[in-house]
């Protein structure tokens, strides 16, 4: 039996136990912060959720999430679907959970280039800048809670920002979770449509749904996203861009630095950083119909984690790049929670 499948089968009882022991009725406290960066006039939006009545957390019970290339953190990670969000789920397991919007996204400061036509400026918010923003958020949490390190969770482009940050700051990271890991590309990009790249791109609601369903078999599309979930996400997400929301039809504007990095690095066979620099326990999660970051990226990235104390991945069937908001989302939530919660004694 394949070693990966053995690990998944052995862990299934524990995963189910974790789900059963979750406390969905645990009252949570929500706090919001505006965190200044080292760049004048650029502030980051940070949201925190934790169980009510608890204000001190050990390092292994604190987690920071960051979004991908197009959409902000809160409308996926903290979108209540069927009564709760992924942020709620982790917090209700006794965690101090944070999300951050990078500059140009959500409730964080939009660079001045976004006040002008996209063609007037070069792509903004390159990955190196996003890594700096992650560092700002991490340092804010470390100081707030008086700890030396925390857990990190990134989705899509967020796996590059979190992975690169960790490779440079292993001493500040407890465990690393990479959901839909980005790596060297040998297939078409769904975010790069060709031509000259401006400062930012504008995404329509229809385009967002079309991208979401790429690679999904026709006979599986109807029940992949539970009724009302796409509209709930789209309504919340497009509302985060007041300027784009006023256009006809409404659009969401997203910085194009990630697209430029795709052309210069990932799509050109060059890596922005080396995962061998990651020296903390690392977990990769992926879904089989992911067209944004296909399975070959997961496998290549996993092989590059040569210095992680231990590493693991799970690939979930009948899911896309956005499985976080699909019918099989609990498989993702439970697998990640097991990794965060487990107490392993290695080499025994």
Secondary structure, 3 states (H helix, E strand, C coil): CCHHHHHHHHHHHHHHHHHHHCCCCCCEEEEEEEEECCCCCCEEEEEEEEECCCCCCCHHHEEEEECCCCCCCHHHHCCCECCECHHHHHHCCCCEEEEEECCCCCCCCCCHHHHCCHHHCCCCCCHHHHHHHHHHHHHHHHHHHCCCCEEEEEECHHHHHHHHHHHHCHHHEEEEEEECCCCCCCCCCCCCCCCCCCCEEEEEHHHHHHHHCCCCCHHHCCCCCCCCHHHHHHHHHHCCCHHHHCCCCCEEEEECHHHHHHHHCHHHCCCCCCHHHCCCEEEEEEECCCCCCCHHHHHHHHHHCCCCCCEEEEEECCCCCCHHHCCCHHHHHHHHHHHHHCCCCCCC
